[in-house]
Amino acid sequence: MTVQEESAAAPGGTGQPLVRLTGVQKHYGNLHVLKDIELDVARGEVVVVIGPSGAGKSTLCRAINRLETIDEGDIFLDGQPLPQEGKALARLRADVGMVFQSFNLFAHKTVLENVTLGPIKVRKKSKAEADKRGKELLDRVGVGHQAGKYPAQLSGGQQQRVAIARALAMDPKVMLFDEPTSALDPEMIKEVLDVMVDLAERGMTMIVVTHEMGFARTAANRVVFMADGAIVETADPETFFTNPESDRAKDFLGKILKH
């Protein structure tokens, strides 16, 4: 991070958080899946959200660009409240890159066409400009030589790297990752995590829901631990993994770090 970003991320820093959630509540019927969520994410910060299945991690991630609606509370991006619907929401979503468990690539379009579609349609870039930027991003994530192929011709790890390039092509202010490696074979996980580590090192603001504890240890500025729909504790990775405060976190780490 730059000095300014570090200042903004520090407790008491004067920088306005890039992402802010205050009093966020979400129910599915009688199930309370997000309980009074309070979370600030500074520019250039990498926040990794971990916790057991059913903790509300993915719901939290998807609420930040209103793929999931919330029942109460407020979510702000760059100081602006999330719009409810319409063109304003579409503009906001263009500023929030999202990478899912599944790659969601268009099967009938080439890799390059998948990456350039958003910039041409939403950002109104020329095809030449979008193609140039798209090729640069595909090179950056290590699949530039696959630009003319179709998604079905790529491995799962390659498809997920294309999905990351597609999100980056919109020049987002923040990148959200919802279990980006959970659908991949073990040997493909590292190639995707390497791309994400590179993004973190370049100063991209990232909120990452993952079970990859190695990534959380090495790339996160902060670990947020969730259980039963609530944020139980938050700390820097070294503190969280070596000296968690809550019994819930100790139990979780005791189970996963033995395997």
Backbone hydrogen bonds, N-H to C=O, Kabsch-Sander energy under -0.5 kcal/mol:
donor,donor_aa,acceptor,acceptor_aa,energy
6,E,2,T,-2.6
7,S,3,V,-2.2
8,A,4,Q,-2.2
9,A,5,E,-2.2
10,A,6,E,-1.7
13,G,10,A,-2.8
18,L,41,V,-1.6
19,V,41,V,-2.0
20,R,76,F,-2.2
21,L,39,L,-2.9
22,T,74,D,-2.7
24,V,37,I,-1.9
25,Q,72,E,-2.1
26,K,34,L,-2.0
28,Y,31,L,-2.9
29,G,27,H,-0.5
31,L,28,Y,-2.3
32,H,30,N,-0.6
33,V,26,K,-1.6
33,V,31,L,-1.0
34,L,26,K,-1.8
35,K,229,G,-3.3
36,D,34,L,-0.7
37,I,24,V,-2.3
39,L,21,L,-2.2
41,V,19,V,-2.8
45,E,42,A,-1.9
47,V,45,E,-0.6
47,V,206,M,-2.9
48,V,46,V,-0.5
48,V,222,R,-2.4
49,V,47,V,-0.5
49,V,208,V,-3.1
50,I,48,V,-0.6
50,I,224,V,-2.6
55,A,52,P,-1.4
60,L,56,G,-2.4
61,C,57,K,-2.2
62,R,58,S,-2.7
63,A,59,T,-1.7
64,I,60,L,-0.9
64,I,61,C,-0.7
65,N,62,R,-0.6
66,R,63,A,-1.4
67,L,62,R,-2.4
68,E,62,R,-1.2
71,D,25,Q,-2.6
72,E,25,Q,-1.4
74,D,22,T,-2.4
76,F,20,R,-2.9
77,L,80,Q,-2.9
78,D,18,L,-3.7
80,Q,77,L,-1.9
82,L,75,I,-2.5
89,L,85,E,-0.6
90,A,86,G,-1.9
91,R,87,K,-2.5
92,L,88,A,-2.0
93,R,89,L,-2.7
94,A,90,A,-1.4
95,D,91,R,-0.6
95,D,92,L,-1.7
96,V,93,R,-1.0
97,G,95,D,-0.6
97,G,174,V,-2.4
99,V,176,L,-2.6
107,A,105,L,-0.7
109,K,106,F,-1.4
111,V,149,K,-2.6
112,L,147,A,-2.4
114,N,110,T,-2.3
115,V,111,V,-1.6
116,T,112,L,-2.1
117,L,113,E,-1.4
120,I,116,T,-2.0
121,K,117,L,-2.8
122,V,118,G,-3.3
123,R,118,G,-1.3
125,K,119,P,-2.6
130,A,126,S,-2.9
131,D,127,K,-2.9
132,K,128,A,-2.2
133,R,129,E,-2.3
134,G,130,A,-2.8
135,K,131,D,-2.6
136,E,132,K,-1.8
137,L,133,R,-2.3
138,L,134,G,-2.5
139,D,135,K,-2.3
140,R,136,E,-2.1
141,V,137,L,-2.0
142,G,139,D,-1.2
143,V,138,L,-2.9
144,G,138,L,-0.7
146,Q,143,V,-2.0
147,A,144,G,-1.4
149,K,146,Q,-2.0
153,Q,150,Y,-2.3
154,L,151,P,-2.1
159,Q,155,S,-2.5
160,Q,156,G,-2.2
161,R,157,G,-1.8
162,V,158,Q,-2.0
163,A,159,Q,-2.2
164,I,160,Q,-1.8
165,A,161,R,-2.3
166,R,162,V,-2.8
167,A,163,A,-1.9
168,L,164,I,-2.5
169,A,165,A,-1.8
170,M,167,A,-1.2
171,D,168,L,-2.4
173,K,95,D,-2.6
174,V,95,D,-1.4
175,M,205,T,-2.6
176,L,97,G,-3.4
177,F,207,I,-2.7
178,D,99,V,-2.9
179,E,177,F,-0.8
179,E,209,V,-2.5
182,S,179,E,-1.3
184,L,181,T,-1.6
188,M,185,D,-1.9
189,I,185,D,-0.9
189,I,186,P,-0.8
190,K,186,P,-0.7
192,V,188,M,-1.2
193,L,189,I,-2.6
194,D,190,K,-2.7
195,V,191,E,-1.1
196,M,192,V,-1.9
197,V,193,L,-2.8
198,D,194,D,-2.1
199,L,195,V,-2.1
200,A,196,M,-2.3
201,E,197,V,-2.4
202,R,198,D,-1.4
203,G,200,A,-1.5
204,M,199,L,-2.0
205,T,173,K,-0.5
206,M,45,E,-2.3
207,I,175,M,-2.4
208,V,47,V,-2.8
209,V,177,F,-3.4
209,V,207,I,-0.5
210,T,49,V,-1.5
210,T,208,V,-0.6
213,M,211,H,-1.3
216,A,212,E,-1.8
217,R,213,M,-2.5
218,T,214,G,-2.1
219,A,215,F,-3.0
220,A,215,F,-0.7
220,A,216,A,-0.8
221,N,46,V,-2.8
222,R,46,V,-1.7
223,V,235,A,-3.5
224,V,48,V,-2.9
225,F,223,V,-0.5
225,F,233,E,-2.9
226,M,50,I,-2.7
226,M,224,V,-0.6
227,A,230,A,-2.2
229,G,55,A,-1.5
230,A,227,A,-1.8
232,V,225,F,-2.5
232,V,230,A,-0.8
233,E,225,F,-1.3
235,A,223,V,-2.1
240,F,236,D,-2.7
241,F,237,P,-2.8
242,T,238,E,-1.7
243,N,239,T,-2.6
250,K,246,S,-2.1
251,D,247,D,-2.5
252,F,248,R,-2.2
253,L,249,A,-2.9
254,G,250,K,-2.2
255,K,251,D,-1.5
256,I,252,F,-2.2
257,L,253,L,-2.5
259,H,256,I,-1.2
